[in-house]
Amino acid sequence: MSTKVIPSEQLQGIEGWSLPDVSDPQAREDAGTPMTARQLEELQREAQAEGFEQGRREGLAAGQKEIRARVHELGHLMQTLARPLEQLDETVEHQLVDLVVLIARQLIRRELRTEPGEILAVIREAMALLPLAATNVRLHLHPEDAELVRSNLSLSSEEQTWRVVEDPVIARGGCKVMSDTSQIDATLENRINAVIARLLGGERADDEVQ
């Protein structure tokens, strides 16, 4: 093995280095004191606690975001469900009106079949609404009701202050009383409308049955 000699002029500016004295307490302190098992365990617990807290915060934030999203979806769903319910209420209302009309008509028709003379009471009520000075009074009736009235009110032409007009457009059980100055509508449809109006309320019911 050869040895290379470095001239002294090349060694200028170079400082020497020697091994530290490990017997010096300061040197041992600078080198660091090994951690005990307890310290390692404590450090591990702190790291776990810090990781758990960070995970909890992140999980809580994610959970709150998810809850807000679910609440928004639920609100949208409730609004969507409310619209069909409103439409359903309107549909049920129309069906109720139709049912009331049907029942009223059936009851009146059954009453006319069992008591055909009921038309006489209807005529009396309509006549009572005319002004006392009414002239040229005409009683418009269905032909079958007109025949019934003629047979039950057999008055001479001098005694009779009104005349019967057969009108097939008018349904059985109703009539119209007309004079030169007034008109009383006691037709079956008009009376049914009046009953429904009392049950369901005014003009609204009138609109429903037209």
TORKE-764522 format. One record per residue (C-alpha): residue in one letter; residue number from 1; x, y negated, z. Coordinates in steps of 0.5 Angstrom, whole numbers. Layout:
<sites>
SITE  r    k     xx     yy     zz
SITE  a  NUM      X      Y      Z
...
</sites>
This chain:
<sites>
SITE  r    k     xx     yy     zz
SITE  m    1      0      0      0
SITE  s    2      3     -7     -2
SITE  t    3      3    -13      2
SITE  k    4      2    -20     -1
SITE  v    5      5    -26      2
SITE  i    6      1    -32      1
SITE  p    7      5    -38      1
SITE  s    8      4    -43      7
SITE  e    9      2    -49      2
SITE  q   10     -4    -45      0
SITE  l   11     -6    -44      8
SITE  q   12     -7    -51      9
SITE  g   13    -14    -53     11
SITE  i   14    -16    -46     13
SITE  e   15    -17    -45     21
SITE  g   16    -16    -38     24
SITE  w   17    -22    -34     27
SITE  s   18    -22    -29     33
SITE  l   19    -27    -24     36
SITE  p   20    -31    -27     41
SITE  d   21    -30    -25     48
SITE  v   22    -36    -21     50
SITE  s   23    -34    -21     57
SITE  d   24    -36    -28     57
SITE  p   25    -43    -29     60
SITE  q   26    -45    -35     56
SITE  a   27    -43    -30     50
SITE  r   28    -48    -25     52
SITE  e   29    -53    -30     53
SITE  d   30    -52    -33     46
SITE  a   31    -53    -26     43
SITE  g   32    -60    -25     46
SITE  t   33    -63    -21     52
SITE  p   34    -66    -14     49
SITE  m   35    -74    -15     51
SITE  t   36    -77    -10     56
SITE  a   37    -83     -5     55
SITE  r   38    -87    -10     59
SITE  q   39    -85    -16     54
SITE  l   40    -87    -12     48
SITE  e   41    -93     -9     50
SITE  e   42    -95    -17     52
SITE  l   43    -93    -19     46
SITE  q   44    -97    -14     42
SITE  r   45   -103    -15     46
SITE  e   46   -103    -23     45
SITE  a   47   -102    -21     37
SITE  q   48   -108    -17     38
SITE  a   49   -112    -22     41
SITE  e   50   -110    -27     36
SITE  g   51   -112    -23     30
SITE  f   52   -119    -21     34
SITE  e   53   -120    -28     35
SITE  q   54   -119    -30     28
SITE  g   55   -123    -24     25
SITE  r   56   -129    -26     30
SITE  r   57   -129    -33     27
SITE  e   58   -128    -31     20
SITE  g   59   -134    -26     21
SITE  l   60   -138    -31     25
SITE  a   61   -138    -36     19
SITE  a   62   -139    -30     14
SITE  g   63   -145    -28     18
SITE  q   64   -148    -35     19
SITE  k   65   -147    -36     11
SITE  e   66   -151    -29     10
SITE  i   67   -156    -31     15
SITE  r   68   -157    -38     11
SITE  a   69   -158    -34      5
SITE  r   70   -163    -29      7
SITE  v   71   -167    -35     10
SITE  h   72   -167    -39      4
SITE  e   73   -169    -32      0
SITE  l   74   -175    -31      5
SITE  g   75   -177    -38      5
SITE  h   76   -178    -37     -3
SITE  l   77   -181    -31     -2
SITE  m   78   -186    -34      2
SITE  q   79   -188    -39     -3
SITE  t   80   -188    -34     -8
SITE  l   81   -193    -30     -4
SITE  a   82   -197    -36     -2
SITE  r   83   -199    -38     -9
SITE  p   84   -203    -31    -11
SITE  l   85   -206    -32     -4
SITE  e   86   -209    -39     -6
SITE  q   87   -211    -36    -13
SITE  l   88   -214    -30     -9
SITE  d   89   -218    -35     -5
SITE  e   90   -221    -38    -11
SITE  t   91   -223    -32    -14
SITE  v   92   -226    -29     -8
SITE  e   93   -230    -36     -7
SITE  h   94   -233    -35    -14
SITE  q   95   -235    -28    -13
SITE  l   96   -238    -30     -7
SITE  v   97   -242    -35    -11
SITE  d   98   -244    -30    -16
SITE  l   99   -246    -25    -11
SITE  v  100   -251    -31     -7
SITE  v  101   -254    -32    -14
SITE  l  102   -255    -25    -16
SITE  i  103   -258    -24     -9
SITE  a  104   -263    -30     -9
SITE  r  105   -265    -28    -16
SITE  q  106   -267    -21    -14
SITE  l  107   -270    -23     -8
SITE  i  108   -275    -28    -11
SITE  r  109   -276    -23    -17
SITE  r  110   -278    -18    -12
SITE  e  111   -283    -23     -8
SITE  l  112   -286    -24    -15
SITE  r  113   -287    -17    -16
SITE  t  114   -290    -16    -10
SITE  e  115   -294    -23     -9
SITE  p  116   -295    -25    -16
SITE  g  117   -300    -31    -13
SITE  e  118   -293    -34    -10
SITE  i  119   -293    -38    -16
SITE  l  120   -299    -42    -14
SITE  a  121   -296    -44     -7
SITE  v  122   -290    -47    -12
SITE  i  123   -295    -50    -16
SITE  r  124   -298    -54    -10
SITE  e  125   -292    -56     -7
SITE  a  126   -290    -59    -14
SITE  m  127   -296    -62    -15
SITE  a  128   -296    -65     -8
SITE  l  129   -289    -69    -10
SITE  l  130   -293    -73    -15
SITE  p  131   -295    -80    -14
SITE  l  132   -302    -81    -12
SITE  a  133   -303    -85    -18
SITE  a  134   -300    -80    -23
SITE  t  135   -304    -79    -30
SITE  n  136   -303    -74    -36
SITE  v  137   -301    -69    -31
SITE  r  138   -298    -63    -35
SITE  l  139   -296    -56    -31
SITE  h  140   -291    -52    -35
SITE  l  141   -291    -45    -34
SITE  h  142   -289    -38    -36
SITE  p  143   -295    -35    -41
SITE  e  144   -296    -30    -35
SITE  d  145   -296    -35    -30
SITE  a  146   -301    -39    -34
SITE  e  147   -306    -34    -34
SITE  l  148   -305    -32    -27
SITE  v  149   -307    -40    -25
SITE  r  150   -313    -40    -30
SITE  s  151   -316    -34    -27
SITE  n  152   -315    -36    -20
SITE  l  153   -316    -44    -21
SITE  s  154   -323    -44    -25
SITE  l  155   -324    -51    -25
SITE  s  156   -329    -55    -30
SITE  s  157   -325    -59    -35
SITE  e  158   -329    -65    -31
SITE  e  159   -326    -63    -24
SITE  q  160   -319    -61    -27
SITE  t  161   -314    -67    -27
SITE  w  162   -308    -63    -30
SITE  r  163   -308    -58    -36
SITE  v  164   -303    -52    -36
SITE  v  165   -298    -52    -42
SITE  e  166   -295    -45    -43
SITE  d  167   -288    -45    -44
SITE  p  168   -284    -39    -45
SITE  v  169   -277    -42    -44
SITE  i  170   -279    -43    -36
SITE  a  171   -278    -36    -32
SITE  r  172   -283    -33    -28
SITE  g  173   -284    -36    -21
SITE  g  174   -283    -43    -23
SITE  c  175   -286    -49    -26
SITE  k  176   -285    -56    -29
SITE  v  177   -290    -61    -27
SITE  m  178   -290    -67    -32
SITE  s  179   -294    -74    -32
SITE  d  180   -293    -80    -35
SITE  t  181   -288    -83    -30
SITE  s  182   -285    -77    -27
SITE  q  183   -283    -70    -27
SITE  i  184   -282    -65    -22
SITE  d  185   -277    -59    -23
SITE  a  186   -279    -53    -19
SITE  t  187   -276    -48    -24
SITE  l  188   -273    -41    -21
SITE  e  189   -266    -43    -23
SITE  n  190   -267    -50    -20
SITE  r  191   -270    -47    -13
SITE  i  192   -264    -42    -13
SITE  n  193   -259    -48    -14
SITE  a  194   -262    -52     -8
SITE  v  195   -261    -45     -4
SITE  i  196   -254    -44     -6
SITE  a  197   -253    -52     -5
SITE  r  198   -255    -51      2
SITE  l  199   -251    -45      3
SITE  l  200   -244    -47      0
SITE  g  201   -245    -55      0
SITE  g  202   -248    -60     -4
SITE  e  203   -245    -62    -11
SITE  r  204   -240    -56    -11
SITE  a  205   -245    -51    -11
SITE  d  206   -249    -54    -16
SITE  d  207   -242    -54    -21
SITE  e  208   -241    -47    -19
SITE  v  209   -248    -44    -21
SITE  q  210   -248    -48    -28
</sites>
